[in-house]
C-alpha cells in the first residue's frame, strides 16, 4: 500500500532542484565500481584499499529540503546503499526526531533512489530526514568517509551514529534527551 498522493507530492516538491542539477552536471557517469581481479594478491588489495581511502569523493548534501526542527534534539545519522532504503524506513518508524542518511549511489541511480524514497509511505511523510548522496567509486565501500559526509551538515547539537541494520528501541530519543 503506497502513501497518500499528498505525502508523495509534498516529498517530490521538496527536491532541491539546484543541487540535483549540480549533481547531474558534475557527476562522473563513466565511473564504475571496480572489482578485485582474480589474480590479485594481498599486497595489491591492500594498495587498492589505501588508494580508495585517499580518493576524493563527489557528494551532495541535502538533495531533499528538510525542516530539522528543534536543534537541541539528537539526530540519527547513518550511511547506506539504495538497496537498504527499507531499513531506513524501519528506523524512521521508531526514531521520530531528525535523521541524516548518506547514500552510496551511482549518478544514474539517484533518480531511482529519490523516487523510491518519496514513494515510501513512511519516509515520504517525514520532512526531518536529511538525504545526502555520494557517488560510487573505487573497489571498497568507504564506510568512514560515508559517515563523515553524513555527519558534516547535521544542524542539531547531538548525533547518534548508527549502522542502518540496528533499529533503535522505541522511545530511545526521550531517554537520550533526559541525559543531555
N, C-alpha and C positions, 0 to 999 in steps of 0.2 A: 504494500500500500504506500503510495507516494505522499509527499507533503501537500498541504493545500496549495493551490495555484498562487495565492498571495505571498506565501513564505518563499516559494521558489522565485517568483518575480522580484521580490524585495532583495533576495540574495543576489540575483543577477544584476540588479541595479546598483549594488554595492561594489561591483568590479571597479577597480581603479584603472580606467582606460588608458591614462597616460603611462602608468607603469607597465601595463601589458603591451602597449605599443613599443616602449623602450625594450622590453624583454624580447619581443619578436624581431625588432630591428637589430639588436646586438647579439642575439643568441648564435651559437655556432651549430648550424644544422648538420654539419659533417662530423661533429664529434660523436664518437661511439664508445660504449663501454667495451673495454678491451678484455681479452680472455687470456688465461695463463696458457702459454704454448706448451704442447705435450712434452717437449724436450727440456723444459725449464728445470733448473736445479735450485736448491735453496738460496744460493747466492744471488741468482737472477731475480728470484721472487722477492727477496729482501731489498734488493736495489730498486725494484719497481715500487715496493711499498714505501720506501723512502722518497722516491720521486713523486708519488701520488700525494704524500703529505705536504710537500712544498709547492705543489702546483697551484697557481692562482685559480680561484673558483668564481664563476659567474653566478650571481644570485640576486634575487629581487625580494625586498621586504614588502609586506602588506599589500598583496595583489588584490585583496578584497578589503574594502574600507571597514574599519571597526569602530566600536564605541566601547572603550575599556572600563568605563565607569569609575568607581572609587579607586584611586591609586594606592590606597593603603591595603588593598587585598593582596592575595597570593596568586600569581599566575602559574598555571600548569604549563610547563614547557617540554616539548618533545620533538623528535625528528623521526622521519619515516619515509617510506616509498608509497606511491599511489595505491598499490595493492593492499595496503594496510589501512585504507580510509575507514573501513568498517570498525576498526579498533578505535579510531579517533571518535567515531560516533558513540561507541560504548563508553569511552571515558567521559564524553560530553553528557551522557545520561546521569553520571554520578557527580561530576565536577561542574558546578553551575557558575563558578566565577570565571575570570578571564583565562584564556588559553593562548598558547602560541605553538604553531606546528610548522616545521620546515620540511618540505617535501623534496626528495631527490628524484628529479624527473627530467626526461628528455624535452627539448623545446617543443617537439611535436606532441608530447603528452600533456602539456599544460592545459590545453582546451578541454581534453577529456577529463582531467583531474577537476577542473573548476565546474564543469557540467555535472560530474558525479557528486561533487561537494554540494552544489546548490540543489540537486535533486534528492539529496538525503533528507528524510523527514525530520531528523533531529538537528543536523548541522545547519540546514537552511534557515532555521528559526533563530539561530544564535548570531548576534552582532558583536559578540565579545571574544571572537576567536581570530587571532592574527594568523594569516596564511602567508608563508614565505615559500619561494621555490629556489632551489639550487640546481643548476644544470649538471646532469650526469657527465662524468668524465673520468677516465682512468680505469684501473683494474680493481681497486678496492673501494668498499663503501667507507667514506670518510666520517665516521661517527662523531669524533671530537670536533671536527670542522663544522659539521651539521649542527651540533649542539650549540657551538659558539655563535653561529649565524642566527639560530633561533632565539638565543638569549639577548643578543645585541639590541634589538629595538623594543624590548619589553619596557612598558611605561610604569608598571607598578613597582613598589619598593621591594617586594619579595617575590622569589620564584621557587617553584617546586620542580626540579629537573627529574624527569621520569621516563623510563622506557615505555614505548607505546603498548607493550604487552602487559603492563601492570595496570590494572584497573583500581583506582582509589576506592577505599571503603566509603560508603555514604557518610556524609557529614564531616569528613576529614578537614574540610575547609574551616568549619566552625571550631574544631579542635585546634587547628593551627592558629586561627585568628586570636584565640584566647591567650596564646603564648607569645605573640609579637607585640 
